[in-house]
Amino acid sequence: MSPGEDLAPLSGEALEARWGGSNCHLLPVCENRVFLHWPKDQPRALTPSYQEAGELITHARSPVWIHSAQGRDFFAVELDRFQPKRRIPGGDFEDLRSVAGLLSDPDWSLLARAKAMIQWHASHTFCTRCGAPSGRSPGGLARYCSNPECGQRHFPRTDPAVIVRVVQGDRILLGRQPNWPRTRRSVLAGFVSPGESAEATVVREVFEEAGIRIRPDSVRYFSSQPWPFPGSLMLAYTAEAGNTDIQRLDGELADAEWWSRPALNEALAEEAIQLPNTRSVARHLIEDWRSTD
């Protein structure tokens, strides 16, 4: 969560009671796009107060409490796609992924959680246990099954995924997914399977995608990052390769190559390739390697 958040635990009913109060602020989400203001090419989250939102409130679906900080309560609300944007002056709806690298850390945290929670509620309208319709709990922190014989409560889930910087000597392994632009490159990533550790996923995914056998004792944790596209937690690692012959075994990569620092720096200077945005942990892994002799 963002720095400065009020961390005192509150019940769902207490959070629900804050909706519509004098300190209530909205985080509008429309078609998975977040609301931003753009002063001098620096986008920031635009969070109108409940009073400023006016009649927009009548078009907002059930609010979801996101956090409280500095005396303000933030609620994400989903808007109908046909709602005129002019009803919230001063900003526009933008794709969060495309502007992620331009946002401040607090705004990224706020908007990422808002988008993830709205998307979770929209995709979990039925109980996964019995199939009955589910409803939103007070505050929007959970959902409950409407079937009294079931009564299952559902909480947001995060899908763990690994992303790994693989090196061999002074070279780094970069790949391109089929749906990316031809110049785009990044480190390799994949989802953790049930019953599998993150470290084991690193070894498996790199071999399946590139035919590279990771030295198991070289796998080291780097950092983590929430990635609400749609609802993942990226666990970043570094690892060393035991071989260099690339084989795209599972077909998930369109290309994969080894890059030396001079070759990568030259390609970036000539704009021959593109790296992930500066917000992503993928970019952090690559820049950390580029800055190390």
Secondary structure, DSSP 4 states (H G I P E B T S, - for coil): --TTB------HHHHHHHTTSTTEEEEEEETTEEEEE-STT--EE---BHHHHGGGGGGB-S-EEEEEETTEEEEEEEB-TTS-GGGSTT-EEEEHHHHGGGS-HHHHHHHHHHHHHHHHHHT--B-TTT--BEEEPGGGS-EEES-TTT--EE----EEEEEEEEEETTEEEEEE-TTS-TTB-B-EEEEPPTT--HHHHHHHHHHHHH-PPB-GGG-EEEEEEEETTTTEEEEEEEEEBS-------SS--SEEEEEEHHHHHHHHHTTSSB---TTSHHHHHHHHHHT--
